[in-house]
Amino acid sequence: MAAGFVVGAMGGLVAFGAARLSDILLFLIVGAAIGSAAALLLRKYGRLANLTEVKLIIPRFSELRFTVDRDVRNVAWKLFIETSTRVSLQPLKESEGLLREAMNSLYALFQNIRAELSASHPSAPAGRGPSVEELAITMLNLELRPFLSYWHPRLRKWELDHDGQDDSLWPENAACRKDLDDLRAKIRAYAIGYAKIAGIVDVDVLVGNE
């Protein structure tokens, strides 16, 4: 901005000398305004030149297009780290693990992403497509929330009635695990989406293959 002001002011002086007019102050003001406007345009188009478009396929949606800049990549990276390092992406075989641990991890994922979104400023609009924050909120409201709202209280009630017993004895264990596996596939698609928006190339190496 300052460089544009100086260049514009100098341009005004040159124009003054060429036209042999007497109002030097007017030329300085006009030149500075032109220079400042030029600097703003250069900054705007410089930002546009650094934008890229990412196409994703997410459950429940057709193809989504995201316009990405550095700020968007940073947000997507944080969301990817939070999502990909939890049980939500790890298969829970019938004879392995506890549903309670998986449920706690999913609940923590929901809380942490919501806290991350609340604490950060929305990324600046860079195109007509959805923002990465909107993608994260969709994951919370359409994927995680319905699963937790249905299964968490049911498991909790059984645990209170059967204190200390392994949840493998829960009559609804198999049904919950099936829904958990379905949810895992959906969350994996979101994690891959965050990774692509963040610019990660070898996504499968980080999230694992199906």
Backbone as ProteinMPNN parsed JSONL, in Angstrom:
{"seq_chain_A": "MAAGFVVGAMGGLVAFGAARLSDILLFLIVGAAIGSAAALLLRKYGRLANLTEVKLIIPRFSELRFTVDRDVRNVAWKLFIETSTRVSLQPLKESEGLLREAMNSLYALFQNIRAELSASHPSAPAGRGPSVEELAITMLNLELRPFLSYWHPRLRKWELDHDGQDDSLWPENAACRKDLDDLRAKIRAYAIGYAKIAGIVDVDVLVGNE", "coords_chain_A": {"N_chain_A": [[0.835, -1.195, 0.0], [1.912, 1.279, 0.86], [4.012, 1.49, -0.956], [2.607, 1.716, -3.318], [1.367, 4.166, -2.909], [3.572, 5.931, -2.915], [4.617, 5.527, -5.509], [2.424, 6.373, -6.999], [2.283, 9.074, -6.225], [4.681, 10.058, -7.274], [4.13, 9.663, -9.94], [2.128, 11.559, -10.241], [3.607, 13.905, -9.951], [5.22, 13.777, -12.2], [3.299, 13.976, -14.179], [2.469, 16.546, -13.611], [4.716, 18.094, -14.309], [4.748, 17.65, -17.019], [2.347, 18.664, -17.977], [2.462, 21.245, -17.127], [0.921, 22.484, -15.12], [-0.377, 24.334, -12.312], [-1.266, 23.431, -9.845], [0.169, 21.607, -7.744], [-0.39, 20.101, -5.457], [-2.874, 18.975, -5.981], [-2.226, 17.197, -8.025], [-0.538, 15.473, -6.661], [-2.302, 14.302, -4.825], [-4.18, 13.076, -6.543], [-2.497, 11.354, -7.952], [-1.514, 9.768, -5.854], [-3.85, 8.506, -5.053], [-4.441, 7.025, -7.345], [-2.206, 5.347, -7.378], [-2.546, 3.944, -4.954], [-4.928, 2.588, -5.476], [-4.047, 0.978, -7.547], [-2.213, -0.622, -6.188], [-3.926, -2.034, -4.48], [-5.407, -3.466, -6.37], [-3.397, -5.044, -7.505], [-2.704, -6.613, -5.299], [-5.098, -7.959, -4.876], [-5.459, -9.389, -7.312], [-3.129, -10.796, -7.279], [-3.607, -12.51, -5.145], [-5.746, -13.962, -6.214], [-4.418, -15.248, -8.244], [-3.039, -17.163, -6.865], [-4.899, -18.999, -6.108], [-6.393, -22.238, -6.087], [-8.404, -24.896, -7.423], [-10.259, -27.492, -5.956], [-11.686, -30.654, -6.337], [-14.12, -32.694, -4.851], [-15.577, -35.802, -3.724], [-18.116, -36.442, -1.606], [-19.938, -38.279, 0.851], [-23.529, -38.236, 0.647], [-23.56, -36.064, -1.015], [-23.219, -34.659, -4.321], [-20.55, -34.045, -6.637], [-18.29, -31.808, -5.125], [-16.907, -28.548, -5.24], [-14.059, -26.803, -4.268], [-12.578, -23.7, -3.683], [-9.316, -22.872, -3.104], [-6.973, -21.37, -0.92], [-4.029, -20.261, 0.889], [-4.878, -19.856, 3.583], [-7.194, -21.419, 3.712], [-6.081, -23.934, 3.278], [-4.603, -24.239, 5.634], [-6.626, -24.423, 7.598], [-7.904, -26.759, 6.701], [-5.843, -28.609, 7.063], [-5.616, -28.738, 9.872], [-8.142, -29.817, 10.474], [-7.902, -32.253, 9.182], [-5.831, -33.529, 10.62], [-7.048, -33.791, 13.152], [-9.207, -35.43, 12.523], [-8.141, -37.738, 11.271], [-6.557, -39.066, 13.115], [-8.0, -40.469, 14.948], [-10.187, -42.989, 16.431], [-12.258, -43.007, 14.708], [-11.376, -43.462, 12.131], [-10.289, -45.957, 12.223], [-10.702, -49.387, 11.726], [-12.915, -51.358, 13.71], [-12.749, -54.383, 14.699], [-14.821, -57.296, 15.214], [-13.973, -58.864, 17.371], [-12.234, -57.234, 18.681], [-11.158, -54.399, 20.614], [-13.085, -51.878, 22.409], [-16.412, -50.732, 22.476], [-17.015, -48.542, 24.037], [-14.603, -47.109, 24.173], [-14.336, -46.352, 21.491], [-16.656, -44.801, 21.243], [-16.126, -42.716, 23.033], [-13.934, -41.574, 21.747], [-15.078, -40.639, 19.376], [-16.861, -38.785, 20.404], [-15.048, -36.973, 21.508], [-13.823, -36.155, 19.157], [-15.946, -34.767, 17.931], [-16.331, -32.669, 19.803], [-13.797, -31.412, 19.779], [-13.44, -30.543, 17.122], [-15.601, -28.814, 16.895], [-14.828, -26.917, 18.806], [-12.476, -25.98, 17.611], [-13.48, -24.773, 15.297], [-15.037, -22.792, 16.459], [-13.133, -21.201, 17.695], [-11.604, -20.103, 15.698], [-11.282, -17.722, 12.981], [-13.597, -17.446, 10.278], [-12.567, -18.697, 7.115], [-11.59, -16.546, 4.442], [-13.948, -15.778, 1.87], [-13.41, -17.389, -1.193], [-14.382, -18.181, -3.58], [-17.227, -19.55, -5.39], [-17.968, -21.953, -4.324], [-18.593, -24.203, -1.462], [-17.317, -23.501, 1.866], [-14.411, -24.698, 3.692], [-14.979, -24.824, 6.359], [-17.754, -25.081, 6.35], [-17.955, -27.627, 5.304], [-16.882, -29.111, 7.419], [-18.781, -28.601, 9.447], [-20.987, -29.82, 8.311], [-20.151, -32.484, 8.444], [-20.157, -32.824, 11.22], [-22.898, -32.389, 11.898], [-24.47, -34.022, 10.206], [-23.321, -36.527, 10.177], [-21.694, -37.348, 12.543], [-23.252, -36.389, 14.788], [-25.929, -37.636, 14.571], [-25.25, -40.383, 14.906], [-24.003, -40.445, 17.479], [-26.062, -39.385, 19.051], [-27.975, -41.363, 18.933], [-26.706, -43.862, 19.657], [-24.997, -43.42, 21.888], [-26.514, -42.787, 24.361], [-27.892, -45.222, 24.605], [-25.908, -47.169, 24.947], [-24.796, -46.15, 27.278], [-26.886, -46.426, 29.115], [-27.081, -49.227, 29.277], [-24.544, -49.774, 30.368], [-24.8, -48.616, 32.909], [-26.694, -50.273, 34.01], [-25.348, -52.645, 34.04], [-22.918, -52.755, 35.579], [-19.437, -52.686, 35.246], [-19.279, -54.79, 33.435], [-18.093, -56.222, 30.366], [-18.552, -54.526, 27.297], [-18.948, -56.161, 25.149], [-20.842, -57.968, 25.775], [-23.197, -56.678, 25.546], [-26.414, -56.647, 24.221], [-26.947, -55.151, 21.921], [-24.55, -54.83, 20.71], [-23.44, -55.819, 18.24], [-25.04, -54.555, 16.304], [-24.482, -51.879, 16.816], [-21.744, -51.815, 16.253], [-21.81, -52.296, 13.524], [-23.085, -49.974, 12.558], [-21.138, -48.21, 13.403], [-19.005, -48.923, 11.768], [-20.05, -48.213, 9.294], [-20.217, -45.458, 9.704], [-17.51, -44.889, 9.974], [-16.553, -45.232, 7.348], [-17.782, -43.064, 6.129], [-16.7, -40.876, 7.553], [-14.073, -41.209, 6.839], [-14.135, -40.432, 4.155], [-14.559, -37.69, 4.443], [-12.169, -37.029, 5.77], [-10.297, -37.599, 3.771], [-11.096, -35.644, 2.008], [-10.444, -33.286, 3.474], [-7.685, -33.637, 3.47], [-7.018, -33.45, 0.744], [-7.793, -30.825, 0.217], [-5.959, -29.566, 1.847], [-3.7, -30.005, 0.432], [-2.292, -32.384, 0.505], [-0.611, -35.087, -0.922], [-0.138, -37.996, -1.002], [-2.598, -39.387, 0.092], [-3.838, -41.845, 0.829], [-1.801, -43.206, 2.104], [-1.717, -42.008, 4.562], [-4.334, -42.157, 5.658], [-4.982, -44.769, 5.272], [-5.953, -47.651, 3.356], [-9.155, -48.77, 2.129]], "CA_chain_A": [[0.0, 0.0, 0.0], [2.793, 2.444, 0.936], [4.748, 1.573, -2.218], [1.672, 2.22, -4.312], [1.172, 5.592, -2.635], [4.768, 6.665, -3.356], [4.683, 5.471, -6.972], [1.37, 7.236, -7.526], [2.661, 10.467, -5.998], [5.714, 10.397, -8.256], [3.448, 9.771, -11.225], [1.451, 12.845, -10.248], [4.601, 14.95, -10.18], [5.621, 13.722, -13.609], [2.191, 14.536, -14.956], [2.485, 17.999, -13.376], [5.756, 18.716, -15.117], [4.405, 17.547, -18.44], [1.198, 19.517, -18.304], [2.768, 22.608, -16.687], [-0.167, 23.037, -14.333], [0.134, 24.983, -11.107], [-1.755, 22.855, -8.589], [0.947, 20.405, -7.462], [-1.054, 19.314, -4.422], [-3.924, 18.195, -6.621], [-1.616, 16.09, -8.746], [-0.057, 14.519, -5.659], [-3.458, 13.572, -4.276], [-4.719, 12.205, -7.588], [-1.518, 10.302, -8.228], [-1.479, 8.841, -4.725], [-5.076, 7.706, -5.107], [-4.28, 6.047, -8.425], [-1.22, 4.352, -6.944], [-3.14, 3.088, -3.921], [-5.886, 1.699, -6.139], [-3.265, -0.01, -8.29], [-1.656, -1.563, -5.227], [-5.019, -2.909, -4.05], [-5.731, -4.374, -7.467], [-2.31, -6.004, -7.62], [-2.806, -7.548, -4.185], [-6.28, -8.795, -5.107], [-5.228, -10.325, -8.41], [-2.067, -11.69, -6.85], [-4.249, -13.558, -4.338], [-6.515, -14.809, -7.117], [-3.489, -16.072, -9.006], [-2.577, -18.252, -6.006], [-6.012, -19.88, -5.786], [-6.552, -23.473, -6.831], [-9.716, -25.517, -7.24], [-10.201, -28.896, -5.569], [-12.963, -31.339, -6.51], [-14.265, -33.783, -3.891], [-16.805, -36.59, -3.653], [-18.43, -36.638, -0.2], [-21.244, -38.919, 1.035], [-24.719, -37.379, 0.699], [-23.447, -34.959, -1.953], [-22.568, -34.893, -5.599], [-19.208, -33.479, -6.616], [-18.135, -30.491, -4.523], [-15.726, -27.816, -5.697], [-13.546, -25.876, -3.262], [-11.529, -22.777, -4.093], [-8.383, -23.022, -1.991], [-5.776, -20.55, -0.778], [-3.204, -20.7, 2.019], [-5.665, -19.904, 4.814], [-8.08, -22.589, 3.637], [-5.235, -25.12, 3.457], [-4.253, -24.353, 7.053], [-7.806, -24.931, 8.3], [-8.108, -28.144, 6.281], [-4.803, -29.423, 7.681], [-5.997, -28.959, 11.265], [-9.276, -30.734, 10.476], [-7.408, -33.569, 8.784], [-5.09, -34.109, 11.744], [-8.002, -34.154, 14.194], [-10.074, -36.511, 12.065], [-7.435, -38.951, 10.839], [-5.811, -39.709, 14.199], [-8.935, -41.003, 15.929], [-10.798, -44.28, 16.172], [-13.225, -42.833, 13.63], [-10.832, -43.991, 10.89], [-9.697, -47.262, 12.455], [-11.71, -50.465, 11.81], [-13.063, -51.996, 15.012], [-13.193, -55.743, 14.405], [-15.796, -57.822, 16.167], [-13.333, -59.414, 18.566], [-11.224, -56.311, 19.148], [-11.528, -53.066, 21.058], [-14.3, -51.655, 23.171], [-17.272, -49.698, 21.923], [-16.922, -47.355, 24.878], [-13.441, -46.331, 23.734], [-14.676, -45.758, 20.199], [-17.663, -43.772, 21.472], [-15.447, -41.579, 23.654], [-13.088, -40.94, 20.74], [-15.96, -39.906, 18.472], [-17.376, -37.626, 21.14], [-13.941, -36.017, 21.589], [-13.672, -35.602, 17.819], [-17.015, -33.78, 17.762], [-16.055, -31.52, 20.666], [-12.575, -30.719, 19.381], [-13.658, -29.831, 15.856], [-16.483, -27.682, 17.183], [-14.019, -25.907, 19.493], [-11.56, -25.418, 16.627], [-14.247, -23.882, 14.43], [-15.487, -21.648, 17.251], [-11.999, -20.37, 18.083], [-10.928, -19.524, 14.537], [-12.065, -16.869, 12.101], [-13.928, -18.12, 9.021], [-11.667, -18.38, 6.013], [-12.163, -15.553, 3.534], [-14.561, -16.365, 0.675], [-12.475, -17.389, -2.316], [-15.076, -18.648, -4.769], [-18.652, -19.786, -5.219], [-18.187, -23.237, -3.676], [-18.685, -24.16, 0.002], [-16.054, -23.304, 2.577], [-13.968, -25.892, 4.413], [-15.702, -24.827, 7.633], [-19.086, -25.629, 6.086], [-17.777, -29.074, 5.16], [-16.701, -29.659, 8.764], [-20.064, -28.528, 10.152], [-21.817, -30.87, 7.718], [-19.709, -33.748, 9.029], [-20.629, -32.881, 12.605], [-24.357, -32.422, 12.034], [-25.12, -35.076, 9.424], [-22.68, -37.832, 10.369], [-21.354, -37.658, 13.929], [-24.323, -36.123, 15.739], [-26.97, -38.674, 14.592], [-24.721, -41.626, 15.488], [-23.81, -40.289, 18.92], [-27.357, -39.148, 19.701], [-28.711, -42.629, 19.016], [-26.021, -44.976, 20.314], [-24.351, -43.116, 23.165], [-27.393, -43.008, 25.517], [-28.26, -46.638, 24.712], [-24.772, -47.844, 25.553], [-24.654, -45.644, 28.645], [-27.927, -47.047, 29.953], [-26.684, -50.623, 29.515], [-23.398, -49.76, 31.274], [-25.287, -48.316, 34.26], [-27.425, -51.455, 34.493], [-24.448, -53.804, 34.074], [-21.672, -52.133, 36.016], [-18.212, -53.472, 35.191], [-19.294, -55.832, 32.413], [-17.546, -55.879, 29.053], [-19.669, -54.176, 26.411], [-19.167, -57.213, 24.163], [-22.034, -58.686, 26.224], [-24.355, -55.831, 25.263], [-27.2, -57.248, 23.132], [-26.919, -54.331, 20.713], [-23.153, -54.631, 20.35], [-23.211, -56.071, 16.814], [-25.717, -53.51, 15.525], [-23.736, -50.635, 17.012], [-20.487, -51.933, 15.52], [-22.103, -52.155, 12.099], [-23.286, -48.542, 12.315], [-19.845, -47.563, 13.603], [-18.205, -49.17, 10.57], [-20.622, -47.352, 8.25], [-19.795, -44.086, 10.016], [-16.071, -44.797, 9.701], [-16.38, -45.032, 5.908], [-18.198, -41.692, 5.818], [-15.712, -39.947, 8.108], [-12.872, -41.365, 6.019], [-14.297, -39.6, 2.957], [-14.314, -36.305, 4.858], [-10.737, -36.889, 6.054], [-9.624, -37.518, 2.478], [-11.413, -34.316, 1.496], [-9.599, -32.304, 4.163], [-6.304, -33.839, 3.034], [-6.864, -32.905, -0.608], [-7.851, -29.361, 0.324], [-4.704, -29.138, 2.473], [-2.607, -30.185, -0.513], [-1.576, -33.63, 0.756], [-0.606, -35.89, -2.141], [-0.318, -39.428, -0.716], [-3.639, -39.439, 1.108], [-4.079, -43.221, 1.282], [-0.722, -43.604, 3.013], [-2.007, -41.444, 5.882], [-5.627, -42.59, 6.189], [-5.123, -46.198, 5.07], [-6.849, -48.096, 2.284], [-10.361, -49.484, 2.551]], "C_chain_A": [[0.875, 1.253, 0.0], [3.557, 2.623, -0.363], [3.852, 2.14, -3.311], [1.447, 3.708, -4.156], [2.335, 6.413, -3.182], [4.845, 6.701, -4.874], [3.633, 6.387, -7.592], [1.708, 8.704, -7.372], [3.715, 10.93, -7.006], [5.104, 10.54, -9.643], [2.72, 11.092, -11.342], [2.412, 13.984, -10.526], [5.05, 14.98, -11.638], [4.547, 14.339, -14.495], [2.143, 16.058, -14.811], [3.504, 18.694, -14.27], [5.398, 18.71, -16.584], [3.302, 18.522, -18.809], [1.409, 20.973, -17.906], [1.587, 23.261, -15.971], [0.385, 23.519, -13.001], [-0.248, 24.271, -9.82], [-1.045, 21.535, -8.3], [0.274, 19.51, -6.427], [-2.127, 18.42, -5.015], [-3.339, 16.984, -7.334], [-1.076, 15.032, -7.782], [-1.201, 13.66, -5.132], [-4.004, 12.584, -5.3], [-3.767, 11.047, -7.866], [-1.465, 9.273, -7.123], [-2.703, 7.933, -4.731], [-4.974, 6.639, -6.18], [-3.303, 4.944, -8.017], [-1.777, 3.391, -5.906], [-4.121, 2.098, -4.528], [-5.15, 0.61, -6.908], [-2.689, -1.065, -7.356], [-2.72, -2.545, -4.74], [-5.369, -3.929, -5.119], [-4.655, -5.44, -7.627], [-2.375, -7.059, -6.517], [-3.969, -8.511, -4.396], [-6.011, -9.834, -6.177], [-4.055, -11.256, -8.121], [-2.623, -12.832, -6.018], [-5.023, -14.513, -5.23], [-5.606, -15.74, -7.907], [-3.003, -17.263, -8.207], [-3.684, -19.232, -5.624], [-5.971, -21.127, -6.656], [-7.93, -24.042, -6.549], [-9.534, -26.999, -6.953], [-11.599, -29.489, -5.706], [-13.007, -32.554, -5.583], [-15.577, -34.526, -4.105], [-17.025, -36.944, -2.178], [-19.787, -37.334, -0.099], [-22.359, -37.893, 1.191], [-24.695, -36.264, -0.346], [-22.956, -35.465, -3.299], [-21.177, -34.269, -5.512], [-19.221, -32.063, -6.029], [-16.856, -29.85, -5.033], [-15.329, -26.784, -4.635], [-12.457, -25.014, -3.88], [-10.595, -22.583, -2.904], [-7.254, -22.002, -2.067], [-5.039, -21.009, 0.474], [-4.0, -20.817, 3.307], [-6.574, -21.133, 4.846], [-7.278, -23.866, 3.854], [-4.887, -25.325, 4.928], [-5.423, -24.91, 7.871], [-8.014, -26.403, 7.982], [-7.078, -29.073, 6.917], [-5.148, -29.742, 9.141], [-7.155, -29.96, 11.36], [-8.842, -32.148, 10.109], [-6.687, -34.26, 9.946], [-6.062, -34.609, 12.819], [-8.82, -35.375, 13.786], [-9.319, -37.814, 11.847], [-6.736, -39.695, 11.968], [-6.724, -40.35, 15.241], [-9.495, -42.356, 15.503], [-11.758, -44.206, 14.994], [-12.703, -43.363, 12.293], [-10.241, -45.389, 11.039], [-10.782, -48.335, 12.564], [-11.722, -51.096, 13.187], [-13.645, -53.383, 14.773], [-14.03, -56.293, 15.55], [-15.159, -58.287, 17.472], [-12.309, -58.461, 19.182], [-11.835, -55.017, 19.665], [-12.833, -53.02, 21.826], [-15.108, -50.535, 22.52], [-17.187, -48.412, 22.732], [-15.743, -46.488, 24.452], [-13.711, -45.634, 22.41], [-15.657, -44.607, 20.383], [-17.027, -42.515, 22.077], [-14.582, -40.816, 22.639], [-13.924, -40.114, 19.763], [-16.517, -38.655, 19.142], [-16.296, -36.546, 21.249], [-13.688, -35.372, 20.23], [-14.698, -34.502, 17.574], [-16.693, -32.508, 18.542], [-14.853, -30.711, 20.176], [-12.75, -29.951, 18.075], [-14.572, -28.633, 16.081], [-15.706, -26.562, 17.872], [-13.058, -25.222, 18.528], [-12.285, -24.417, 15.723], [-14.684, -22.623, 15.188], [-14.345, -20.677, 17.541], [-11.345, -19.652, 16.911], [-11.867, -18.628, 13.75], [-12.404, -17.647, 10.833], [-12.94, -17.729, 7.931], [-12.369, -17.439, 5.038], [-12.773, -16.232, 2.319], [-13.611, -16.262, -0.513], [-13.126, -17.85, -3.609], [-16.541, -18.901, -4.457], [-18.952, -21.099, -4.486], [-18.3, -23.093, -2.169], [-17.317, -23.932, 0.621], [-15.673, -24.598, 3.286], [-14.652, -25.982, 5.777], [-17.113, -25.405, 7.468], [-19.021, -27.14, 5.913], [-17.64, -29.734, 6.526], [-18.01, -29.665, 9.544], [-21.027, -29.583, 9.615], [-21.448, -32.23, 8.297], [-20.221, -33.906, 10.456], [-22.131, -33.141, 12.676], [-25.03, -33.585, 11.319], [-24.525, -36.461, 9.642], [-22.479, -38.169, 11.853], [-22.532, -37.503, 14.884], [-25.409, -37.219, 15.734], [-26.486, -39.981, 15.219], [-24.612, -41.521, 17.003], [-25.135, -40.114, 19.657], [-28.138, -40.442, 19.878], [-28.006, -43.647, 19.908], [-25.432, -44.634, 21.669], [-25.286, -43.319, 24.36], [-27.793, -44.474, 25.696], [-27.134, -47.434, 25.359], [-24.616, -47.418, 27.004], [-25.671, -46.28, 29.581], [-27.546, -48.486, 30.265], [-25.518, -50.68, 30.498], [-23.842, -49.498, 32.712], [-26.009, -49.518, 34.864], [-26.538, -52.674, 34.643], [-23.043, -53.322, 34.421], [-20.502, -53.113, 35.953], [-18.179, -54.541, 34.121], [-18.743, -55.315, 31.091], [-18.693, -55.58, 28.09], [-19.848, -55.156, 25.246], [-20.4, -58.044, 24.515], [-23.317, -57.897, 25.962], [-25.135, -56.423, 24.092], [-27.164, -56.458, 21.824], [-25.499, -54.078, 20.202], [-22.926, -54.757, 18.843], [-23.829, -54.972, 15.949], [-24.97, -52.186, 15.632], [-22.423, -50.668, 16.237], [-20.704, -51.777, 14.012], [-22.298, -50.681, 11.746], [-21.979, -47.768, 12.464], [-18.969, -47.736, 12.373], [-18.719, -48.339, 9.396], [-20.196, -45.901, 8.455], [-18.325, -43.895, 9.684], [-15.821, -44.533, 8.217], [-16.742, -43.6, 5.501], [-17.157, -40.688, 6.317], [-14.409, -40.022, 7.319], [-12.95, -40.498, 4.768], [-14.067, -38.124, 3.284], [-12.822, -36.075, 5.106], [-9.937, -36.787, 4.762], [-9.874, -36.143, 1.847], [-10.569, -33.24, 2.142], [-8.161, -32.4, 3.674], [-6.078, -33.238, 1.655], [-6.9, -31.38, -0.598], [-6.549, -28.817, 0.907], [-3.506, -29.317, 1.553], [-1.783, -31.429, -0.282], [-1.709, -34.541, -0.46], [-0.927, -37.355, -1.845], [-1.327, -39.614, 0.408], [-3.807, -40.823, 1.683], [-3.014, -43.71, 2.254], [-1.05, -43.148, 4.433], [-3.318, -41.958, 6.481], [-5.842, -44.085, 6.054], [-6.115, -46.508, 3.958], [-8.047, -48.805, 2.869], [-10.145, -50.98, 2.397]], "O_chain_A": [[0.623, 2.186, -0.763], [3.74, 3.746, -0.834], [4.292, 2.947, -4.129], [1.348, 4.435, -5.145], [2.135, 7.444, -3.823], [5.102, 7.748, -5.468], [3.898, 7.084, -8.572], [1.454, 9.5, -8.276], [3.651, 12.045, -7.522], [5.494, 11.409, -10.423], [2.69, 11.691, -12.417], [2.078, 14.922, -11.25], [5.236, 16.043, -12.23], [4.828, 15.104, -15.418], [1.82, 16.771, -15.761], [3.224, 19.716, -14.896], [5.708, 19.654, -17.311], [3.352, 19.139, -19.873], [0.63, 21.843, -18.296], [1.289, 24.436, -16.185], [1.493, 23.148, -12.612], [0.392, 24.491, -8.792], [-1.587, 20.465, -8.577], [0.362, 18.285, -6.518], [-2.282, 17.264, -4.62], [-3.885, 15.883, -7.259], [-1.152, 13.836, -8.062], [-1.074, 12.441, -5.011], [-4.26, 11.421, -4.988], [-4.192, 9.899, -7.997], [-1.384, 8.071, -7.377], [-2.604, 6.739, -4.449], [-5.365, 5.492, -5.966], [-3.539, 3.763, -8.273], [-1.525, 2.187, -5.956], [-4.151, 0.926, -4.155], [-5.577, -0.544, -6.92], [-2.675, -2.252, -7.68], [-2.455, -3.739, -4.604], [-5.598, -5.103, -4.825], [-4.965, -6.608, -7.86], [-2.134, -8.241, -6.759], [-3.858, -9.709, -4.136], [-6.294, -11.017, -5.988], [-3.989, -12.367, -8.648], [-2.187, -13.977, -6.148], [-4.971, -15.728, -5.038], [-5.972, -16.878, -8.204], [-2.596, -18.271, -8.785], [-3.435, -20.192, -4.896], [-5.563, -21.075, -7.816], [-8.552, -23.702, -5.543], [-8.755, -27.68, -7.62], [-12.578, -28.9, -5.248], [-12.062, -33.342, -5.531], [-16.555, -33.965, -4.599], [-16.221, -37.656, -1.577], [-20.695, -37.025, -0.871], [-22.17, -36.83, 1.782], [-25.704, -35.587, -0.545], [-22.365, -36.539, -3.407], [-20.688, -33.998, -4.415], [-20.055, -31.233, -6.392], [-15.846, -30.525, -5.232], [-16.156, -26.0, -4.17], [-11.533, -25.519, -4.516], [-11.028, -22.177, -1.826], [-6.656, -21.79, -3.122], [-5.389, -22.035, 1.058], [-3.82, -21.779, 4.054], [-6.704, -21.799, 5.873], [-7.74, -24.78, 4.536], [-4.878, -26.456, 5.413], [-5.231, -25.768, 8.734], [-8.27, -27.206, 8.879], [-7.405, -30.205, 7.272], [-4.991, -30.878, 9.588], [-7.15, -30.842, 12.219], [-9.352, -33.124, 10.66], [-6.916, -35.44, 10.213], [-5.911, -35.718, 13.332], [-9.092, -36.249, 14.608], [-9.815, -38.883, 12.203], [-6.357, -40.852, 11.791], [-6.256, -40.736, 16.313], [-9.302, -42.802, 14.372], [-12.042, -45.218, 14.353], [-13.498, -43.682, 11.409], [-9.74, -45.947, 10.063], [-11.684, -48.218, 13.393], [-10.667, -51.343, 13.771], [-14.859, -53.552, 14.658], [-13.96, -55.824, 16.686], [-15.736, -58.123, 18.547], [-11.592, -58.841, 20.107], [-12.897, -54.594, 19.21], [-13.58, -53.997, 21.882], [-14.558, -49.527, 22.075], [-17.276, -47.317, 22.177], [-15.868, -45.266, 24.376], [-13.359, -44.469, 22.227], [-15.512, -43.558, 19.756], [-17.349, -41.394, 21.683], [-14.507, -39.588, 22.665], [-13.523, -39.019, 19.369], [-16.628, -37.6, 18.518], [-16.581, -35.357, 21.104], [-13.376, -34.184, 20.153], [-14.361, -33.432, 17.067], [-16.774, -31.404, 18.003], [-14.887, -29.481, 20.16], [-12.26, -28.83, 17.942], [-14.344, -27.561, 15.521], [-15.904, -25.388, 17.559], [-12.848, -24.013, 18.618], [-11.759, -23.345, 15.426], [-14.699, -21.527, 14.628], [-14.563, -19.469, 17.623], [-10.605, -18.69, 17.113], [-13.088, -18.755, 13.837], [-11.582, -18.432, 10.358], [-12.527, -16.573, 7.838], [-13.58, -17.523, 4.834], [-12.184, -17.17, 1.783], [-13.075, -15.192, -0.804], [-12.459, -17.9, -4.643], [-17.037, -18.517, -3.398], [-20.09, -21.323, -4.071], [-18.128, -21.996, -1.638], [-16.288, -24.143, -0.02], [-16.507, -25.486, 3.463], [-14.88, -27.077, 6.291], [-17.603, -26.125, 8.338], [-19.933, -27.853, 6.331], [-18.216, -30.796, 6.765], [-18.312, -30.639, 10.232], [-21.795, -30.171, 10.376], [-22.325, -33.037, 8.605], [-20.662, -34.985, 10.851], [-22.582, -34.008, 13.425], [-26.058, -34.082, 11.78], [-25.162, -37.464, 9.322], [-23.025, -39.152, 12.353], [-22.786, -38.387, 15.702], [-25.779, -37.694, 16.808], [-27.22, -40.616, 15.976], [-25.073, -42.404, 17.727], [-25.31, -40.635, 20.759], [-28.874, -40.602, 20.851], [-28.619, -44.226, 20.803], [-25.376, -45.506, 22.536], [-24.881, -43.981, 25.315], [-28.011, -44.919, 26.823], [-27.381, -48.278, 26.22], [-24.332, -48.249, 27.867], [-25.343, -46.632, 30.715], [-27.677, -48.922, 31.409], [-25.498, -51.544, 31.375], [-23.306, -50.105, 33.64], [-25.945, -49.752, 36.07], [-26.923, -53.64, 35.302], [-22.107, -53.474, 33.637], [-20.553, -54.206, 36.516], [-17.132, -55.155, 33.913], [-18.9, -54.145, 30.742], [-19.692, -56.299, 28.07], [-20.775, -55.014, 24.449], [-20.944, -58.743, 23.66], [-24.413, -58.426, 26.146], [-24.539, -56.68, 23.046], [-27.332, -57.028, 20.746], [-25.284, -53.209, 19.357], [-22.288, -53.895, 18.238], [-23.219, -54.516, 14.982], [-24.843, -51.458, 14.647], [-22.031, -49.669, 15.633], [-19.873, -51.194, 13.316], [-21.746, -50.194, 10.759], [-21.738, -46.795, 11.749], [-18.267, -46.807, 11.973], [-17.934, -47.824, 8.599], [-19.857, -45.203, 7.5], [-17.936, -42.847, 9.167], [-14.977, -43.708, 7.865], [-16.093, -43.005, 4.641], [-16.779, -39.765, 5.596], [-13.722, -39.014, 7.15], [-11.955, -39.896, 4.363], [-13.457, -37.396, 2.502], [-12.274, -35.05, 4.701], [-9.008, -35.985, 4.663], [-8.982, -35.557, 1.234], [-10.033, -32.372, 1.453], [-7.492, -31.384, 3.484], [-5.059, -32.589, 1.42], [-6.139, -30.726, -1.31], [-6.086, -27.744, 0.517], [-2.414, -28.837, 1.857], [-0.678, -31.538, -0.814], [-2.812, -34.739, -0.968], [-1.893, -37.894, -2.384], [-0.963, -39.956, 1.534], [-3.911, -40.976, 2.9], [-3.293, -44.533, 3.125], [-0.699, -43.825, 5.399], [-3.398, -42.171, 7.691], [-6.774, -44.631, 6.646], [-7.006, -45.711, 3.665], [-7.979, -49.37, 3.96], [-11.043, -51.768, 2.698]]}, "name": "protein", "num_of_chains": 1, "seq": "MAAGFVVGAMGGLVAFGAARLSDILLFLIVGAAIGSAAALLLRKYGRLANLTEVKLIIPRFSELRFTVDRDVRNVAWKLFIETSTRVSLQPLKESEGLLREAMNSLYALFQNIRAELSASHPSAPAGRGPSVEELAITMLNLELRPFLSYWHPRLRKWELDHDGQDDSLWPENAACRKDLDDLRAKIRAYAIGYAKIAGIVDVDVLVGNE"}
